[in-house]
Amino acid sequence: MKKELLEAIATLAGTVIGAGILGIPYIVQKTGFMVGLAYIIIIGLSVMIVNLCLGEVVLRTEGKHQLTGYAQKYLGKYGKWLMTFSMVVGIYGALTAYTIGEGSSFSAIFGGSSIVYGLIFFAIMMVLIAIGLKAIERSEIILNILKISTFAVIVFLALSSKFFDFSNLSQVNLSNMFLPYGVILFAFLGAAAIPELKEELEKNKKDLKKAIVFGSLIPLIIYAIFTFIVIAVNGASTTEIATIGFGELFGKNMLIIVNIFAIITMATSFVALGLALREMYEYDFKLKNYIAFGLVGIVPLAIFLSGWHSFVNTLGITGAVAGGIEGILLILMFWKAKKLGKRKPEYEIKINKFVGSLLIAIFIAGIVYVVANLAGFI
């Protein structure tokens, strides 16, 4: 496999696999593993289809844009502002969740204040965002190798441990049937990285389809295995940040290993999403780079310092609302780009109106559920 393709796959998978993986076991345990596994597979494949739609949109369009620029081109100014809202809420929610999660992970290993560790992590990540795309290209493959290697060690140790219990996987609670939706959708969000993949594959644009397929399937497989392992081991004791409770059960060495996995996972995604947001401000709103950089950092920092430290709630609300709006707009953009795109794409996919409309209906239902839940109607 060519180096550029590997880098592109690593960029997408690294963007997708972030804080979401750490929240999935906790929320799935609330409803039951088999129900949660169905959510992981269905949402994962649905998001892959939407990502492929976006890939075709990117290839049909001349020039550099982020999601907001494509939305304006094909859906007009209202589409641009809706996508801006979705992208800003989604990425700011993600960056906030990563800062919360990293602080807790470092605190679990070394002790001390999770807030201080979160701020140190945040500062380092912002430096990498300032460096730009090259920082991602050079680090993603190495970091993803470390991530997968650490993940493999976790799986091996868990499967061979005395704590592994299949009976933990048989529990079902249908009263929480819709609870996993927002967190799991959040865990698969990474569309903002696809315009970056086009840049990485500048000389081999035909490989974009492969990059999207592999970059979308890798997270699905890892989420399913990780959720299986954590729930089988921890059962009802699964913690909001899965690696903390998992590591504490096995002792200090495992606590270090699983939280290193968590730290690497969130760090790769933080940089990719932060850069995508910076590019949105620069490419689509024509802001100077230092202003764009400042806007990326100030909001999640302010939310974190305000005292909001609810990890799973951040994931669920962000995923359902921002992810739902984004998914709807991407499908509408795809249909429009088929008619209005100015260049012949290196690949084309066929999504009929029924499938696209079904996906839109699911995204709308998810938004309504979360908003109604927040308002106290559910």
Secondary structure, 3 states (H helix, E strand, C coil): CCHHHHHHHHHHHHHHCCHHHHHHHHHHHCCCHHHHHHHHHHHHHHHHHHHHHHHHHHHHCCCCCCHHHHHHHHHHHHHHHHHHHHHHHHHHHHHHHHHHHHHHHHHHHHCCCHHHHHHHHHHHHHHHHHHCHHHHHHHHHHHHHHHHHHHHHHHHHHHCCCCCCHHHHCCCCHHHCCCHHHHHHHHHCCHHHHHHHHHHCCCCHHHHHHHHHHHHHHHHHHHHHHHHHHHHHHHHHCCCCHHHHHHHHHCHHHHHHHHHHHHHHHHHHHHHHHHHHHHHHHHHCCCCHHHHHHHHHHHHHHHHHCCCCCHHHHHHHHHHHHHHHHHHHHHHHHHHHHHHCCCCCCCCCCCCHHHHHHHHHHHHHHHHHHHHHHCCCC
